[in-house]
Amino acid sequence: MSEDLPVLYDLDDVVGWIRQGPDLYVRWSRGPAVDLVESSSTDDLTGVPLPGLSASPLDVASWWEDRPLRTWAARRLYDYCHLPHLRGPDVRPWLLRGSECDRGPDNEPLVCSVQPLAWIDKKVIDQAVREIEEQPGEWGPVRRTP
């Protein structure tokens, strides 16, 4: 699997992908070249191999209604932006299309039939963080304390 994917440099580029259709996910990892060798994630707590790659869905939930897609995309990226700090600097987000084949131990989608689409640059994550910080209330990334 080639790492020669296009790179998204703006949060609005992610929004554009969301507008194009369903089955869109973001995955934080070392990339498709590593992930698609086995096409399986591993449960961090038990070491059990999972039947697909864990990823965050970018498809807009019906309850979001007509709220801004930019905020939706920012939230989905912001939720796991802590992963490079936990798993290493070579962990970064990439966009993919696939089909949900199961659910993982944290009820996250496990995705099969993965089609890598694009890398998501750190600039996009910085924009997502700013977008979330501008929202009312207290927001925080999804983070399990070991």
C-alpha positions as CSV (number, residue, x, y, z in Angstrom):
1,M,0.0,0.0,0.0
2,S,1.4,3.3,-1.1
3,E,1.8,6.2,1.4
4,D,1.4,8.6,-1.6
5,L,-2.0,9.9,-0.6
6,P,-3.0,13.5,-1.0
7,V,-2.8,15.6,2.0
8,L,-5.6,17.7,3.4
9,Y,-4.4,21.0,4.8
10,D,-7.6,22.7,5.8
11,L,-10.6,21.7,7.9
12,D,-12.9,22.7,5.1
13,D,-11.3,20.0,2.9
14,V,-12.5,17.4,5.5
15,V,-15.9,19.0,5.4
16,G,-15.9,18.7,1.6
17,W,-15.2,14.9,1.9
18,I,-18.1,14.6,4.4
19,R,-20.4,16.3,1.9
20,Q,-19.4,13.7,-0.8
21,G,-21.1,10.8,0.9
22,P,-21.3,8.1,3.5
23,D,-18.9,5.5,5.0
24,L,-16.2,8.0,5.8
25,Y,-13.9,7.5,8.7
26,V,-10.7,8.9,10.3
27,R,-8.1,6.6,11.7
28,W,-5.1,7.6,13.9
29,S,-2.3,5.3,13.2
30,R,1.1,4.9,11.4
31,G,-0.9,4.8,8.1
32,P,-2.4,2.5,5.6
33,A,0.9,0.8,4.7
34,V,1.1,-0.6,8.2
35,D,-2.6,-1.0,8.9
36,L,-3.6,-2.8,5.8
37,V,-1.0,-5.6,6.1
38,E,-3.4,-7.3,8.5
39,S,-6.4,-5.0,8.4
40,S,-7.0,-5.6,12.1
41,S,-6.7,-3.5,15.2
42,T,-5.9,-5.0,18.6
43,D,-7.7,-4.4,21.9
44,D,-5.2,-2.4,24.0
45,L,-6.4,-4.0,27.3
46,T,-6.5,-7.7,26.3
47,G,-4.3,-7.9,23.2
48,V,-7.2,-9.6,21.3
49,P,-7.1,-9.1,17.6
50,L,-10.2,-7.3,16.3
51,P,-12.0,-8.1,13.0
52,G,-11.3,-4.7,11.4
53,L,-9.6,-1.3,11.9
54,S,-10.9,0.9,14.7
55,A,-11.8,4.3,13.3
56,S,-14.0,7.3,14.1
57,P,-17.0,7.8,11.8
58,L,-17.2,11.1,10.0
59,D,-20.8,10.6,8.7
60,V,-23.0,13.2,10.3
61,A,-25.5,11.8,12.8
62,S,-29.1,12.7,12.3
63,W,-29.3,14.4,15.7
64,W,-26.7,17.0,14.5
65,E,-29.5,18.3,12.2
66,D,-28.5,21.5,10.4
67,R,-25.6,22.5,12.8
68,P,-22.3,23.5,11.1
69,L,-20.5,20.7,9.4
70,R,-17.2,22.4,10.2
71,T,-17.9,22.0,13.9
72,W,-18.9,18.4,13.4
73,A,-15.7,17.6,11.6
74,A,-13.7,19.5,14.2
75,R,-15.3,17.5,17.0
76,R,-14.6,14.2,15.3
77,L,-10.9,15.1,14.8
78,Y,-10.5,16.7,18.2
79,D,-11.8,13.6,20.1
80,Y,-8.7,11.6,19.4
81,C,-6.1,14.3,18.9
82,H,-4.2,13.1,22.0
83,L,-3.2,9.8,20.3
84,P,0.2,11.0,18.9
85,H,1.2,12.0,22.4
86,L,0.3,8.6,23.8
87,R,1.4,6.4,20.9
88,G,4.2,8.3,19.3
89,P,4.9,11.1,16.8
90,D,4.5,8.7,13.8
91,V,0.8,8.3,14.7
92,R,-1.3,10.6,12.6
93,P,-4.8,10.9,11.2
94,W,-5.8,9.7,7.8
95,L,-9.1,9.7,6.0
96,L,-10.6,6.4,4.7
97,R,-13.8,5.0,3.2
98,G,-14.9,1.6,4.3
99,S,-17.7,-0.5,5.7
100,E,-18.4,-1.2,9.4
101,C,-18.0,-4.9,10.0
102,D,-18.3,-4.9,13.8
103,R,-17.8,-2.8,17.0
104,G,-14.7,-2.6,19.2
105,P,-14.4,-2.8,22.9
106,D,-15.1,0.9,23.3
107,N,-18.1,0.5,20.9
108,E,-16.1,2.2,18.1
109,P,-16.7,1.1,14.6
110,L,-14.4,-1.6,13.2
111,V,-14.0,-1.0,9.5
112,C,-13.3,-3.4,6.7
113,S,-12.9,-3.0,2.9
114,V,-10.8,0.1,3.6
115,Q,-10.0,2.5,0.9
116,P,-7.4,5.1,2.0
117,L,-8.2,8.6,0.7
118,A,-5.9,11.2,2.3
119,W,-3.6,12.2,5.1
120,I,-4.9,14.8,7.4
121,D,-2.2,17.4,8.2
122,K,-1.4,18.7,11.6
123,K,-2.7,22.2,10.5
124,V,-6.2,20.7,10.2
125,I,-6.0,19.3,13.7
126,D,-4.8,22.8,14.9
127,Q,-7.9,24.3,13.2
128,A,-10.1,21.6,14.7
129,V,-8.8,22.5,18.2
130,R,-9.4,26.2,17.6
131,E,-12.9,25.5,16.4
132,I,-13.7,23.4,19.5
133,E,-12.2,25.9,21.9
134,E,-14.5,28.6,20.4
135,Q,-17.6,26.5,21.3
136,P,-19.5,27.1,24.5
137,G,-19.2,24.7,27.4
138,E,-16.3,22.4,28.3
139,W,-15.1,20.0,25.6
140,G,-12.3,17.5,25.9
141,P,-10.8,14.7,23.9
142,V,-11.9,11.2,24.5
143,R,-9.2,9.7,26.7
144,R,-9.0,6.6,28.7
145,T,-6.9,6.9,31.8
146,P,-4.6,3.8,32.1
